[in-house]
């Protein structure tokens, strides 16, 4: 009845694009952020990490607008972008992006020990559902195991978090978009 549409594109970025963005991250400033618990930093309030009118930016916006078009929405533009760097035992707390319409995550450095992206059911009565089994119609959390180069797009109102990161370093570029 009321599905929530997310877009997951594996291998969205080429190896060269991943390396370019990793170098951009390493040359940028980061600091502590309240949603990151443990040994982790972010560029949330320091600068936009994705530069306009570059091939990677244009590639992301093209995919973003394929996503909005499929949902019958207007085209979107990236309004803000940042990166998160997580070390072992760090967590991204549950949150949403209230000042945006569509949010996205580009995975630059992840491995088997990296935390997953977890989406949380926002329906107020999910705790009252009695179930005989978990299936695609009744779970209240959905996890995505990221891979290098993956792009995930989702509605900004959707609560999400990251589990406990166990990798040596997990690097993600995130962004918000407005219609």
N, CA, C and O of each residue as an XYZ file, in Angstrom:
716
protein
N       0.793     -1.202      0.000
C       0.000      0.000      0.000
C       0.835      1.266      0.000
O       0.638      2.155     -0.828
N       1.762      1.336      0.930
C       2.573      2.537      1.067
C       4.059      2.165      1.076
O       4.725      2.277      2.105
N       4.563      1.730     -0.050
C       5.962      1.280     -0.075
C       6.936      2.443      0.055
O       6.614      3.586     -0.270
N       8.109      2.132      0.528
C       9.201      3.098      0.592
C      10.231      2.661     -0.428
O      10.783      1.564     -0.338
N      10.487      3.515     -1.389
C      11.390      3.167     -2.481
C      12.801      3.656     -2.200
O      13.034      4.834     -1.928
N      13.725      2.725     -2.274
C      15.144      3.055     -2.190
C      15.799      2.523     -3.459
O      15.306      1.580     -4.077
N      16.899      3.130     -3.833
C      17.646      2.705     -5.013
C      19.029      2.268     -4.573
O      19.732      3.009     -3.886
N      19.419      1.071     -4.966
C      20.748      0.548     -4.640
C      21.440      0.225     -5.959
O      20.976     -0.625     -6.718
N      22.549      0.906     -6.226
C      23.303      0.679     -7.448
C      24.701      0.201     -7.079
O      25.524      0.977     -6.595
N      24.959     -1.071     -7.308
C      26.293     -1.617     -7.050
C      27.232     -1.130     -8.147
O      26.801     -0.891     -9.275
N      28.494     -0.984     -7.822
C      29.519     -0.565     -8.787
C      29.139      0.721     -9.510
O      29.440      0.877    -10.693
N      28.488      1.633     -8.817
C      28.128      2.912     -9.415
C      29.382      3.709     -9.786
O      29.439      4.332    -10.846
N      30.378      3.682     -8.907
C      31.626      4.393     -9.143
C      32.678      3.451     -9.715
O      32.750      2.283     -9.334
N      33.493      3.968    -10.635
C      34.629      3.200    -11.134
C      35.745      3.232    -10.089
O      35.694      4.027     -9.151
N      36.739      2.382    -10.249
C      37.887      2.387     -9.336
C      38.581      3.749     -9.334
O      38.992      4.234     -8.281
N      38.712      4.362    -10.506
C      39.350      5.682    -10.592
C      38.535      6.747     -9.873
O      39.105      7.620     -9.219
N      37.211      6.691     -9.983
C      36.353      7.654     -9.286
C      36.444      7.470     -7.780
O      36.478      8.448     -7.034
N      36.484      6.218     -7.328
C      36.639      5.942     -5.896
C      37.961      6.524     -5.397
O      37.994      7.186     -4.360
N      39.050      6.282     -6.129
C      40.364      6.794     -5.721
C      40.386      8.318     -5.692
O      40.945      8.913     -4.770
N      39.785      8.950     -6.689
C      39.718     10.403     -6.731
C      38.970     10.950     -5.504
O      39.431     11.894     -4.863
N      37.827     10.356     -5.188
C      37.043     10.821     -4.040
C      37.751     10.531     -2.719
O      37.675     11.340     -1.794
N      38.436      9.394     -2.612
C      39.202      9.111     -1.399
C      40.298     10.148     -1.197
O      40.546     10.578     -0.071
N      40.950     10.548     -2.273
C      41.986     11.587     -2.179
C      41.368     12.924     -1.766
O      41.954     13.669     -0.979
N      40.185     13.220     -2.301
C      39.480     14.445     -1.925
C      39.159     14.445     -0.435
O      39.335     15.458      0.243
N      38.687     13.310      0.071
C      38.378     13.173      1.498
C      39.633     13.380      2.334
O      39.618     14.124      3.315
N      40.712     12.721      1.945
C      41.944     12.813      2.734
C      42.513     14.234      2.754
O      43.228     14.592      3.689
N      42.212     15.039      1.750
C      42.692     16.420      1.695
C      41.713     17.414      2.309
O      41.933     18.623      2.227
N      40.644     16.929      2.919
C      39.612     17.796      3.488
C      39.627     17.729      5.008
O      40.168     16.795      5.599
N      39.031     18.727      5.624
C      38.951     18.802      7.080
C      37.741     18.031      7.584
O      36.701     17.975      6.930
N      37.902     17.439      8.764
C      36.775     16.779      9.421
C      36.860     17.032     10.914
O      37.897     17.443     11.434
N      35.743     16.777     11.600
C      35.696     16.983     13.043
C      34.648     16.053     13.636
O      33.958     15.341     12.907
N      34.532     16.062     14.945
C      33.527     15.234     15.613
C      32.130     15.686     15.209
O      31.903     16.858     14.911
N      31.205     14.739     15.204
C      29.813     15.026     14.869
C      28.950     14.269     15.872
O      29.246     13.118     16.192
N      27.904     14.888     16.364
C      27.075     14.311     17.415
C      26.409     12.986     17.081
O      26.111     12.209     17.987
N      26.170     12.708     15.812
C      25.534     11.441     15.432
C      26.518     10.291     15.308
O      26.120      9.130     15.208
N      27.803     10.619     15.314
C      28.841      9.600     15.214
C      29.357      9.293     16.610
O      29.888     10.171     17.291
N      29.199      8.062     17.028
C      29.605      7.657     18.365
C      30.892      6.842     18.274
O      31.005      5.951     17.432
N      31.850      7.140     19.130
C      33.122      6.435     19.104
C      34.137      7.168     18.241
O      34.036      8.378     18.039
N      35.106      6.434     17.739
C      36.203      7.004     16.965
C      35.758      7.231     15.525
O      35.917      6.362     14.668
N      35.199      8.411     15.274
C      34.695      8.747     13.938
C      34.676     10.261     13.783
O      34.492     10.996     14.754
N      34.872     10.719     12.544
C      34.810     12.141     12.250
C      33.982     12.369     10.988
O      33.693     11.439     10.235
N      33.606     13.639     10.779
C      32.753     13.991      9.660
C      33.117     15.378      9.147
O      33.702     16.188      9.865
N      32.762     15.636      7.901
C      32.921     16.985      7.355
C      31.570     17.681      7.284
O      31.408     18.629      6.516
N      30.590     17.226      8.077
C      29.212     17.707      8.017
C      29.121     19.225      7.970
O      28.422     19.763      7.112
N      29.794     19.923      8.849
C      29.683     21.394      8.905
C      30.913     22.111      8.384
O      31.085     23.298      8.663
N      31.777     21.435      7.637
C      32.996     22.102      7.198
C      32.956     22.522      5.735
O      33.372     23.634      5.410
N      32.467     21.660      4.839
C      32.457     21.996      3.423
C      31.605     20.996      2.641
O      31.323     19.902      3.131
N      31.197     21.369      1.435
C      30.570     20.423      0.513
C      31.677     19.612     -0.134
O      32.605     20.178     -0.711
N      31.589     18.303     -0.044
C      32.656     17.449     -0.556
C      32.496     17.164     -2.054
O      33.486     16.945     -2.752
N      31.252     17.167     -2.547
C      31.003     16.936     -3.972
C      30.960     18.282     -4.689
O      30.121     19.129     -4.382
N      31.854     18.472     -5.629
C      31.924     19.737     -6.347
C      30.982     19.730     -7.545
O      30.913     18.752     -8.290
N      30.256     20.834     -7.721
C      29.319     20.968     -8.842
C      30.049     20.959    -10.176
O      31.222     21.316    -10.280
N      29.307     20.538    -11.189
C      29.796     20.575    -12.570
C      31.090     19.792    -12.774
O      31.966     20.209    -13.530
N      31.198     18.662    -12.096
C      32.287     17.720    -12.348
C      31.653     16.442    -12.880
O      30.462     16.216    -12.664
N      32.415     15.608    -13.564
C      31.818     14.369    -14.096
C      31.157     13.486    -13.035
O      30.104     12.903    -13.291
N      31.755     13.381    -11.859
C      31.165     12.537    -10.810
C      29.878     13.162    -10.293
O      28.875     12.468    -10.124
N      29.897     14.462    -10.043
C      28.704     15.167     -9.571
C      27.568     14.997    -10.579
O      26.446     14.656    -10.205
N      27.863     15.234    -11.851
C      26.839     15.114    -12.899
C      26.310     13.687    -12.997
O      25.120     13.482    -13.238
N      27.181     12.704    -12.812
C      26.784     11.293    -12.847
C      25.821     10.978    -11.692
O      24.840     10.257    -11.875
N      26.107     11.518    -10.519
C      25.239     11.308     -9.358
C      23.878     11.961     -9.586
O      22.842     11.346     -9.330
N      23.878     13.203    -10.066
C      22.619     13.912    -10.303
C      21.784     13.194    -11.356
O      20.560     13.143    -11.235
N      22.411     12.648    -12.373
C      21.674     11.879    -13.391
C      20.965     10.681    -12.746
O      19.788     10.438    -13.010
N      21.678      9.942    -11.908
C      21.080      8.780    -11.223
C      20.002      9.241    -10.238
O      18.953      8.608    -10.117
N      20.264     10.330     -9.548
C      19.294     10.905     -8.619
C      17.994     11.234     -9.344
O      16.910     10.968     -8.823
N      18.091     11.804    -10.527
C      16.890     12.182    -11.271
C      16.205     11.001    -11.947
O      15.012     11.076    -12.239
N      16.922      9.921    -12.200
C      16.269      8.675    -12.620
C      15.397      8.155    -11.462
O      14.283      7.675    -11.670
N      15.933      8.266    -10.251
C      15.207      7.839     -9.046
C      13.959      8.692     -8.823
O      12.878      8.150     -8.594
N      14.094     10.023     -8.887
C      12.929     10.888     -8.655
C      11.899     10.720     -9.764
O      10.698     10.748     -9.495
N      12.339     10.547    -10.990
C      11.425     10.351    -12.112
C      10.610      9.066    -11.936
O       9.408      9.048    -12.199
N      11.261      8.009    -11.495
C      10.564      6.732    -11.284
C       9.476      6.863    -10.224
O       8.493      6.122    -10.250
N       9.644      7.799     -9.291
C       8.654      7.997     -8.240
C       7.664      9.099     -8.573
O       6.796      9.417     -7.761
N       7.783      9.691     -9.771
C       6.860     10.746    -10.162
C       7.139     12.075     -9.485
O       6.222     12.867     -9.267
N       8.396     12.324     -9.150
C       8.790     13.560     -8.486
C       9.555     14.451     -9.461
O      10.002     13.996    -10.514
N       9.699     15.713     -9.101
C      10.480     16.651     -9.889
C      11.967     16.301     -9.803
O      12.392     15.584     -8.898
N      12.739     16.809    -10.742
C      14.191     16.639    -10.698
C      14.737     17.226     -9.404
O      14.117     18.091     -8.786
N      15.899     16.745     -9.010
C      16.512     17.172     -7.758
C      17.936     17.650     -8.000
O      18.566     17.298     -8.997
N      18.424     18.450     -7.078
C      19.810     18.910     -7.076
C      20.407     18.659     -5.701
O      19.723     18.766     -4.684
N      21.676     18.327     -5.684
C      22.366     18.097     -4.415
C      22.506     19.442     -3.695
O      23.021     20.410     -4.254
N      22.039     19.479     -2.453
C      22.086     20.713     -1.680
C      23.253     20.741     -0.692
O      23.734     21.817     -0.336
N      23.706     19.583     -0.252
C      24.806     19.515      0.709
C      25.424     18.129      0.635
O      24.720     17.138      0.441
N      26.728     18.059      0.789
C      27.419     16.766      0.793
C      28.543     16.793      1.823
O      29.110     17.846      2.112
N      28.853     15.631      2.366
C      29.860     15.518      3.415
C      30.385     14.089      3.434
O      29.858     13.220      2.740
N      31.415     13.851      4.224
C      31.916     12.482      4.388
C      31.961     12.127      5.860
O      32.043     12.996      6.729
N      31.907     10.837      6.118
C      32.097     10.273      7.453
C      33.238      9.273      7.374
O      33.308      8.469      6.445
N      34.123      9.329      8.346
C      35.195      8.350      8.476
C      35.018      7.667      9.822
O      35.022      8.321     10.865
N      34.863      6.358      9.792
C      34.666      5.590     11.014
C      35.813      4.624     11.233
O      36.318      4.003     10.298
N      36.206      4.512     12.476
C      37.212      3.540     12.910
C      36.483      2.421     13.669
O      35.264      2.484     13.830
N      37.221      1.392     14.140
C      36.559      0.269     14.832
C      35.723      0.717     16.032
O      36.088      1.639     16.761
N      34.594      0.037     16.212
C      33.657      0.223     17.324
C      32.902      1.545     17.293
O      32.308      1.935     18.297
N      32.915      2.232     16.170
C      32.119      3.455     16.049
C      30.740      3.118     15.491
O      30.538      2.075     14.870
N      29.799      4.024     15.729
C      28.404      3.807     15.343
C      27.846      5.120     14.795
O      28.209      6.199     15.265
N      26.970      5.026     13.811
C      26.182      6.180     13.375
C      24.803      6.005     13.988
O      24.108      5.032     13.696
N      24.406      6.943     14.835
C      23.145      6.871     15.564
C      21.948      7.017     14.613
O      22.093      7.520     13.499
N      20.775      6.576     15.058
C      19.546      6.669     14.263
C      19.202      8.140     14.026
O      19.212      8.951     14.952
N      18.898      8.467     12.769
C      18.557      9.843     12.412
C      17.862      9.859     11.059
O      17.766      8.838     10.378
N      17.380     11.037     10.684
C      16.896     11.277      9.329
C      17.387     12.661      8.918
O      18.044     13.349      9.699
N      17.070     13.065      7.701
C      17.553     14.335      7.183
C      16.350     15.228      6.905
O      15.866     15.299      5.775
N      15.881     15.895      7.925
C      14.643     16.673      7.884
C      14.678     17.857      6.921
O      13.623     18.354      6.528
N      15.846     18.310      6.539
C      15.962     19.490      5.687
C      16.159     19.134      4.216
O      16.684     19.938      3.446
N      15.745     17.946      3.830
C      16.020     17.446      2.498
C      14.854     16.589      2.003
O      13.967     16.232      2.778
N      14.860     16.265      0.720
C      13.833     15.379      0.145
C      14.386     13.987     -0.136
O      13.746     12.982      0.172
N      15.589     13.936     -0.728
C      16.241     12.673     -1.053
C      17.633     12.705     -0.436
O      18.303     13.738     -0.458
N      18.068     11.577      0.113
C      19.420     11.465      0.651
C      20.145     10.324     -0.042
O      19.522      9.414     -0.589
N      21.462     10.387     -0.012
C      22.244      9.358     -0.670
C      23.531      9.071      0.061
O      24.022      9.885      0.843
N      24.075      7.880     -0.212
C      25.351      7.464      0.358
C      26.183      6.799     -0.732
O      25.704      5.924     -1.454
N      27.427      7.225     -0.835
C      28.412      6.653     -1.758
C      29.491      5.977     -0.917
O      30.143      6.631     -0.103
N      29.678      4.700     -1.104
C      30.627      3.945     -0.288
C      31.986      3.891     -0.971
O      32.131      3.336     -2.061
N      32.997      4.489     -0.298
C      34.337      4.583     -0.864
C      35.298      3.556     -0.289
O      36.152      3.026     -1.001
N      35.158      3.275      1.004
C      36.058      2.323      1.647
C      35.262      1.499      2.651
O      34.930      1.974      3.737
N      34.964      0.276      2.280
C      34.256     -0.674      3.142
C      34.835     -2.059      2.890
O      35.432     -2.321      1.845
N      34.648     -2.933      3.863
C      35.066     -4.324      3.711
C      34.081     -5.214      4.468
O      33.033     -4.744      4.912
N      34.407     -6.469      4.613
C      33.507     -7.426      5.265
C      33.178     -7.047      6.707
O      32.127     -7.432      7.219
N      34.059     -6.301      7.364
C      33.851     -5.919      8.761
C      33.176     -4.559      8.927
O      32.954     -4.109     10.052
N      32.851     -3.907      7.820
C      32.210     -2.593      7.887
C      30.763     -2.724      8.325
O      30.094     -3.714      8.029
N      30.292     -1.707      9.036
C      28.897     -1.722      9.478
C      27.952     -1.575      8.292
O      28.304     -1.025      7.248
N      26.758     -2.079      8.486
C      25.733     -2.011      7.459
C      24.972     -0.701      7.561
O      25.020     -0.018      8.584
N      24.268     -0.358      6.488
C      23.307      0.736      6.504
C      21.983      0.122      6.930
O      21.506     -0.826      6.305
N      21.388      0.655      7.988
C      20.147      0.084      8.538
C      19.032      1.103      8.398
O      19.142      2.231      8.878
N      17.954      0.697      7.733
C      16.747      1.523      7.636
C      15.754      1.044      8.684
O      15.617     -0.157      8.914
N      15.056      1.991      9.324
C      14.138      1.691     10.418
C      12.706      2.023     10.011
O      12.443      3.078      9.435
N      11.787      1.115     10.316
C      10.362      1.328     10.044
C       9.867      2.491     10.900
O      10.051      2.499     12.118
N       9.248      3.460     10.261
C       8.763      4.628     10.997
C       7.284      4.532     11.350
O       6.756      5.399     12.045
N       6.611      3.483     10.877
C       5.188      3.353     11.183
C       5.010      3.215     12.690
O       5.720      2.432     13.320
N       4.079      3.958     13.278
C       3.983      4.012     14.738
C       3.549      2.707     15.394
O       3.758      2.534     16.595
N       2.955      1.789     14.650
C       2.427      0.584     15.283
C       3.222     -0.674     14.948
O       2.728     -1.782     15.158
N       4.439     -0.527     14.434
C       5.189     -1.726     14.056
C       5.455     -2.635     15.247
O       5.582     -3.847     15.072
N       5.542     -2.090     16.437
C       5.791     -2.915     17.622
C       4.566     -3.738     18.017
O       4.683     -4.681     18.799
N       3.399     -3.393     17.487
C       2.180     -4.114     17.833
C       1.885     -5.262     16.881
O       0.930     -6.010     17.090
N       2.687     -5.410     15.845
C       2.474     -6.479     14.875
C       2.980     -7.802     15.429
O       4.172     -7.964     15.692
N       2.073     -8.735     15.599
C       2.488    -10.081     15.982
C       2.728    -10.851     14.700
O       1.935    -10.760     13.763
N       3.809    -11.604     14.647
C       4.122    -12.318     13.419
C       4.581    -13.737     13.711
O       5.219    -14.025     14.723
N       4.232    -14.591     12.794
C       4.666    -15.979     12.897
C       6.055    -16.157     12.304
O       6.775    -17.099     12.636
N       6.416    -15.232     11.416
C       7.739    -15.258     10.799
C       8.062    -13.865     10.261
O       7.160    -13.070      9.999
N       9.335    -13.580     10.101
C       9.744    -12.330      9.475
C       9.776    -12.535      7.968
O      10.286    -13.540      7.473
N       9.219    -11.561      7.247
C       9.279    -11.614      5.792
C       9.329    -10.191      5.250
O       9.371     -9.234      6.023
N       9.325    -10.046      3.926
C       9.482     -8.726      3.314
C       8.341     -7.770      3.606
O       8.455     -6.579      3.317
N       7.246     -8.257      4.170
C       6.095     -7.391      4.441
C       5.993     -6.946      5.894
O       5.184     -6.073      6.209
N       6.799     -7.526      6.791
C       6.589     -7.189      8.196
C       7.851     -6.858      8.993
O       7.754     -6.622     10.197
N       9.009     -6.831      8.379
C      10.171     -6.508      9.198
C      10.206     -5.023      9.535
O       9.667     -4.197      8.798
N      10.837     -4.694     10.640
C      10.858     -3.297     11.072
C      12.238     -2.653     10.920
O      12.421     -1.475     11.227
N      13.199     -3.437     10.444
C      14.508     -2.902     10.074
C      14.974     -3.631      8.825
O      14.723     -4.824      8.649
N      15.659     -2.886      7.957
C      16.191     -3.472      6.737
C      17.646     -3.046      6.617
O      17.951     -1.855      6.690
N      18.543     -4.002      6.436
C      19.981     -3.716      6.390
C      20.543     -3.928      4.994
O      20.144     -4.840      4.269
N      21.480     -3.058      4.639
C      22.197     -3.171      3.380
C      23.672     -3.306      3.696
O      24.237     -2.483      4.417
N      24.297     -4.341      3.160
C      25.741     -4.527      3.315
C      26.428     -3.752      2.195
O      26.341     -4.158      1.036
N      27.107     -2.649      2.506
C      27.699     -1.824      1.447
C      28.906     -2.488      0.798
O      29.605     -3.295      1.410
N      29.127     -2.125     -0.451
C      30.313     -2.532     -1.183
C      30.975     -1.274     -1.755
O      30.324     -0.241     -1.911
N      32.237     -1.367     -2.059
C      32.966     -0.215     -2.612
C      32.325      0.192     -3.937
O      32.094     -0.638     -4.817
N      32.044      1.488     -4.057
C      31.453      2.024     -5.279
C      29.939      2.025     -5.305
O      29.345      2.493     -6.276
N      29.298      1.514     -4.264
C      27.830      1.438     -4.205
C      27.227      2.813     -3.942
O      27.769      3.607     -3.173
N      26.088      3.081     -4.598
C      25.288      4.275     -4.353
C      23.929      3.838     -3.840
O      23.278      2.987     -4.446
N      23.495      4.417     -2.719
C      22.167      4.156     -2.162
C      21.426      5.483     -2.092
O      21.944      6.457     -1.546
N      20.213      5.526     -2.644
C      19.338      6.697     -2.592
C      18.068      6.324     -1.846
O      17.563      5.212     -1.997
N      17.543      7.256     -1.033
C      16.353      6.972     -0.241
C      15.696      8.274      0.185
O      16.340      9.324      0.179
N      14.402      8.217      0.562
C      13.730      9.430      1.034
C      14.385      9.926      2.324
O      14.712      9.131      3.206
N      14.567     11.212      2.425
C      15.285     11.786      3.566
C      14.563     11.607      4.898
O      15.201     11.631      5.951
N      13.250     11.429      4.869
C      12.497     11.250      6.110
C      12.714      9.869      6.733
O      12.361      9.657      7.893
N      13.280      8.942      5.992
C      13.444      7.565      6.454
C      14.556      7.485      7.500
O      15.707      7.820      7.222
N      14.202      7.044      8.695
C      15.195      6.882      9.755
C      16.208      5.821      9.343
O      15.849      4.775      8.803
N      17.479      6.111      9.609
C      18.541      5.172      9.270
C      19.688      5.318     10.270
O      19.775      6.299     11.008
N      20.557      4.318     10.271
C      21.697      4.299     11.183
C      22.756      3.362     10.605
O      22.587      2.783      9.532
N      23.837      3.236     11.343
C      24.873      2.259     11.008
C      25.117      1.403     12.227
O      25.153      1.905     13.350
N      25.284      0.124     12.014
C      25.606     -0.757     13.136
C      27.018     -0.469     13.637
O      27.631      0.523     13.244
N      27.522     -1.326     14.491
C      28.871     -1.156     15.024
C      29.879     -1.486     13.926
O      29.902     -2.596     13.395
N      30.708     -0.501     13.600
C      31.730     -0.711     12.577
C      32.902     -1.475     13.177
O      33.391     -1.115     14.248
N      33.356     -2.524     12.502
C      34.507     -3.296     12.963
C      35.695     -3.213     12.003
O      36.756     -3.774     12.274
N      35.512     -2.512     10.879
C      36.629     -2.400      9.933
C      37.640     -1.370     10.445
O      37.325     -0.553     11.311
N      38.849     -1.422      9.901
C      39.877     -0.464     10.300
C      39.480      0.953      9.921
O      39.769      1.905     10.646
N      38.808      1.084      8.764
C      38.381      2.397      8.317
C      37.218      2.233      7.341
O      37.303      1.474      6.376
N      36.138      2.953      7.606
C      34.941      2.956      6.752
C      34.726      4.408      6.308
O      34.548      5.296      7.141
N      34.744      4.640      4.996
C      34.601      6.001      4.481
C      33.410      6.060      3.527
O      33.314      5.293      2.569
N      32.504      7.001      3.822
C      31.280      7.168      3.045
C      31.083      8.653      2.754
O      31.282      9.496      3.629
N      30.693      8.965      1.526
C      30.240     10.317      1.210
C      28.728     10.277      1.200
O      28.131      9.427      0.539
N      28.104     11.188      1.927
C      26.651     11.294      1.974
C      26.221     12.633      1.409
O      27.000     13.586      1.372
N      24.984     12.695      0.972
C      24.480     13.969      0.444
C      22.989     14.055      0.604
O      22.293     13.049      0.742
N      22.511     15.285      0.581
C      21.087     15.592      0.582
C      20.749     16.282     -0.730
O      21.588     16.953     -1.331
N      19.500     16.104     -1.166
C      19.049     16.736     -2.393
C      17.656     17.334     -2.178
O      16.842     16.815     -1.415
N      17.423     18.412     -2.861
C      16.112     19.063     -2.823
C      15.523     19.042     -4.230
O      16.247     19.018     -5.225
N      14.191     19.050     -4.289
C      13.503     18.994     -5.577
C      13.430     20.372     -6.199
O      12.884     20.529     -7.291
